[in-house]
Amino acid sequence: MKRKKSVRWIEGSIAILFGVVCVFLVGKYYYNVHISSFKGTARQECIKVLEQELLKRDNMKESLYSNRSQAVLSKEEMVKDTVELNITGVGKRSYAIPIHRRLNNLEVLPEYRVTQSYILLLSPLSADTLLHSWQKSVSDSGLRLSVRVGVTDFFEKETFSYAGDTVHLADADSLFSCYLGMRSEVEVTGFASYLWYRMFTEDEWYTLFFLFFAVSGLVMVVANFRSVLRWLRIGLHKLFPSWISLPSMETAKEASPVLVVQGLTFCPNNHMLIGENGKTKLNPQMACLFMLFAKAEGHQLPKVDIMEHLWPDGNCTIHSLHSAISRLRKELHACSDVDILDVSVAYKLCRPKEDEIVMPTEQP
C-alpha cells in the first residue's frame, strides 16, 4: 500500500511538473509579445508627447517650430558630428555629437534643431509633466513607468531630473532615448519595470489555467492508462446498457439449468451452492469461477484460462488468481468436502479421494 501511494505521489508530481513547464513556456511567449508590442508603441507615444510640449512652448510672435517644413535633406546637408557655436560668455566652442544622439534626435533639419534649443533654453522640459502625459497616452499594460530628463549645458556638464517609480529604476529596462536641440543636449529616456502577473489579459489567464489542467490530466491518463480504460468501459456500460443483448426468459432458463458437479448442486439463477454439509451463496465472481470448473473437461482449468475469463482487461496478477481460488475453496469447504487442487499450470475441482488427475497437454 505504501508503495502504491509513493507511485501515485511520483506520478502526480510529474504531471504537475509537465503542466508548470507548458504554462511557463506559453506564458513566456505571451509576455515577450506584450513587451515587444509595448516598446514600439511607448516610443511613438512619447515622441508625440514631446512634440506637443514643444508646440506649447513655441509662443514667439512668428511661430517657427509649429510651422516648420517637412523637407528631407541629403546626407551632406544633415547635421554633422561636430557643431561649432559662438556663445556670449562662453566664446567660440566646438561640440562633438555622439552618433547615437544624432540618430535619435527628433528633428532632421539643422535650423529646426536650433529652434528646439532656443525653445527649451527659455522653457525647459518638466519630467513630471512628461510622465503624466505619457502615462495618459499609453494604455494600462501592467508596467511601472519612469522618465529621466537630462540637460547638457554649454560647459558639457550634464544634470538629470526624474519622475515616476524611481525606487525600482535600477531594475527597470530602458525602452528608448530621444534627443532634442542643436547639440542633442536634451535627453528624454523612458523606463519601464514589468509586473508579469498584470501583463496577461483575462483570456490569456484562462488559457494558461486550462493548459495546466489539460497537460497534467493527460500525463496522469497516460500513466494510468489501464485503469482509465477500465473506468471508461464501466462508464460506457452504465450509460449504454442497450449495447449488451439480453436473452429472453425461456432462453435464460434453458441456458441456466441446475448444475450437479462432484455431488454439489449449483443454481445459476441465484448462485446458491448446495452440498452434503449445507449450502452457501456465491458472489458473482465465485459463481463464474465455479461454472468454469463445472463446464471444463475433467473439471480441470488452466490458470491462463481462468485469468482471461475473470479479468478480460488483463489487469490481473498471480496473487489475484491465488486469492480468487482461495475464496472459492473456502466456500466449497463450507458446504462439502470438495477441494481445488493446484496441478502445476492448472487447477482441478475434485474430491479428496480422487487419485487420478488429468494433466493438461502442452500446446505447441
TAPE-V44238 format. One record per residue. OMEGA is omega as a letter, one per 40 degrees, with the letter a starting at -180 (none if undefined). NEAR is the number of other ideal C-beta (glycine too) atoms within 12 Angstrom. D_CENTER is the distance of its C-alpha to the mean C-alpha in Angstrom with 1 decimal. Layout:
BEGIN
[[OMEGA	NEAR	D_CENTER] [OMEGA	NEAR	D_CENTER]]
END
This chain:
BEGIN
[[i	7	31.4] [i	8	30.2] [i	9	29.0] [i	12	27.0] [i	11	25.4] [i	12	24.6] [i	15	23.0] [a	18	20.9] [i	15	19.8] [i	17	18.9] [i	24	17.0] [i	20	15.0] [i	18	14.4] [i	22	13.2] [i	27	10.8] [i	21	9.3] [i	19	9.6] [i	27	7.7] [a	28	4.7] [a	21	5.5] [i	19	6.5] [i	27	4.0] [i	28	2.8] [a	19	6.5] [i	18	7.7] [i	25	6.9] [i	26	8.1] [i	18	10.9] [i	20	11.9] [a	26	12.3] [a	28	14.1] [i	17	16.4] [a	19	17.3] [a	28	18.3] [i	26	20.3] [i	15	22.0] [a	19	23.0] [a	29	24.3] [i	25	26.3] [a	17	28.2] [a	24	29.0] [i	34	29.8] [i	27	32.6] [a	22	34.0] [i	29	34.2] [i	41	35.8] [i	30	38.4] [i	22	39.3] [i	33	39.8] [i	42	42.0] [i	28	44.1] [i	22	44.6] [i	34	45.7] [i	37	48.2] [i	22	49.5] [a	21	50.1] [a	29	52.1] [a	25	54.1] [i	16	57.0] [a	16	59.9] [i	6	62.8] [a	10	61.8] [a	17	58.0] [a	25	57.0] [a	33	53.2] [a	19	52.4] [a	13	54.9] [i	24	53.9] [a	14	53.9] [a	10	50.9] [i	14	52.8] [a	10	51.0] [i	18	52.9] [a	9	53.3] [a	11	52.2] [a	8	55.9] [a	13	56.0] [i	21	52.8] [i	32	52.9] [a	20	53.7] [i	19	52.1] [a	16	55.1] [i	29	56.7] [a	17	60.2] [i	22	61.2] [a	13	64.5] [i	19	63.8] [a	9	66.4] [i	11	66.5] [a	14	64.3] [a	12	66.2] [a	13	65.1] [i	19	61.8] [a	18	59.4] [i	29	55.6] [a	17	53.1] [i	29	49.9] [a	21	46.8] [a	15	45.2] [i	16	41.8] [a	31	43.8] [a	28	45.8] [a	17	42.9] [i	25	40.9] [a	34	44.0] [a	35	43.6] [i	36	47.1] [a	23	48.4] [a	24	52.1] [a	26	54.1] [i	21	56.4] [i	31	53.5] [i	36	52.0] [i	24	55.3] [i	30	55.0] [a	41	51.6] [a	37	53.2] [a	24	56.1] [a	33	54.0] [i	36	51.6] [i	22	54.7] [a	15	56.2] [a	21	53.0] [i	26	50.1] [i	39	46.5] [a	23	45.0] [a	32	41.5] [i	19	40.9] [i	24	42.0] [a	40	39.8] [a	34	36.7] [a	18	37.4] [a	28	37.9] [i	40	34.9] [i	27	32.6] [a	17	34.1] [a	24	33.6] [a	30	29.9] [i	17	27.4] [a	15	25.5] [i	26	22.4] [a	23	21.6] [i	33	23.8] [a	29	26.9] [i	42	29.7] [i	36	32.9] [i	43	35.9] [i	34	38.5] [i	37	41.9] [a	27	44.2] [i	29	47.8] [a	27	50.0] [a	22	53.7] [i	25	56.7] [i	16	57.0] [i	17	53.4] [a	11	52.3] [i	19	48.8] [a	18	47.7] [i	21	44.4] [a	25	43.3] [i	27	39.8] [i	28	38.0] [a	28	34.7] [a	24	32.3] [a	22	34.5] [a	13	33.2] [a	19	29.9] [a	23	31.7] [a	13	31.6] [a	16	27.8] [i	25	27.6] [i	22	27.3] [a	23	30.4] [a	33	29.6] [i	29	33.1] [i	28	36.8] [a	40	39.5] [i	36	43.2] [i	42	46.4] [a	40	50.1] [i	35	52.6] [a	39	51.6] [a	36	47.9] [i	36	48.8] [a	43	46.3] [i	35	42.7] [a	48	39.9] [i	37	36.4] [i	44	33.2] [i	35	30.6] [i	36	27.1] [a	26	24.9] [i	26	21.3] [a	21	19.6] [a	21	16.0] [i	14	15.0] [a	18	17.6] [a	29	16.6] [i	27	14.1] [a	19	15.6] [i	10	15.3] [i	11	13.9] [i	24	11.1] [i	20	10.3] [i	13	10.5] [a	20	8.2] [i	30	5.3] [i	20	6.6] [a	18	7.2] [a	26	4.2] [a	27	3.6] [a	21	7.3] [a	20	7.8] [i	27	6.6] [i	27	8.3] [i	22	11.0] [i	20	11.6] [i	27	12.2] [i	25	14.5] [i	20	16.3] [a	18	17.0] [a	22	18.2] [a	23	20.4] [a	18	21.3] [i	17	25.0] [i	20	24.6] [i	20	22.3] [i	18	24.9] [i	19	27.7] [i	17	26.1] [i	18	25.6] [i	19	29.3] [i	15	30.4] [i	13	28.6] [i	15	30.0] [i	14	33.4] [a	13	33.3] [a	11	32.1] [a	12	34.5] [a	12	37.5] [i	10	39.7] [a	11	38.3] [a	11	40.5] [a	8	44.2] [i	11	46.4] [i	12	50.1] [a	10	53.0] [a	11	55.0] [i	9	57.9] [a	11	55.6] [i	13	53.9] [i	14	57.3] [a	11	58.4] [a	16	55.2] [i	19	55.3] [i	16	58.9] [a	18	59.9] [i	28	59.4] [a	15	62.0] [i	27	60.9] [i	29	62.9] [i	23	64.8] [i	37	61.6] [a	25	61.1] [i	40	57.6] [a	23	56.8] [a	25	53.5] [a	16	53.5] [i	17	53.1] [a	24	52.2] [i	24	55.4] [a	41	56.9] [i	27	60.6] [a	26	62.6] [a	17	65.9] [a	17	64.5] [i	18	62.7] [i	21	59.6] [a	29	55.8] [a	20	52.9] [i	32	50.1] [a	18	46.5] [a	15	44.9] [i	24	43.7] [i	30	47.0] [i	29	48.9] [a	24	47.0] [i	39	47.8] [i	46	51.4] [i	32	51.9] [i	33	50.5] [a	40	53.2] [a	29	55.8] [a	22	55.2] [i	24	54.9] [a	17	57.9] [a	25	59.8] [a	33	57.1] [a	31	55.2] [i	37	51.4] [a	27	49.4] [a	30	46.4] [i	19	44.1] [i	24	45.4] [a	36	44.8] [a	28	41.1] [a	17	40.5] [a	24	42.2] [a	31	40.7] [a	24	37.1] [i	15	36.6] [i	19	32.8] [a	16	33.7] [a	19	32.1] [i	23	35.3] [i	14	36.7] [i	16	40.3] [i	11	40.1] [i	19	39.2] [i	30	42.2] [a	19	44.6] [i	20	43.5] [i	35	44.2] [a	34	47.6] [i	20	48.5] [i	24	47.8] [i	38	50.0] [i	28	52.7] [i	21	52.7] [i	34	53.2] [a	39	56.0] [a	21	57.8] [a	23	57.8] [a	27	60.1] [i	30	61.8] [a	20	62.5] [a	36	60.2] [i	27	57.8] [a	36	55.0] [i	27	55.8] [a	22	53.3] [i	22	54.7] [a	15	52.6] [a	21	50.1] [i	32	51.2] [a	35	52.2] [i	34	55.6] [a	41	56.7] [i	31	60.4] [a	23	63.2] [a	16	64.0] [a	11	67.5] [a	19	66.1] [a	10	66.5] [a	13	65.7] [a	19	62.0] [i	21	60.8] [i	15	58.4] [i	21	55.7] [i	12	56.4] [i	9	53.9] [a	8	52.3] [none	3	52.3]]
END
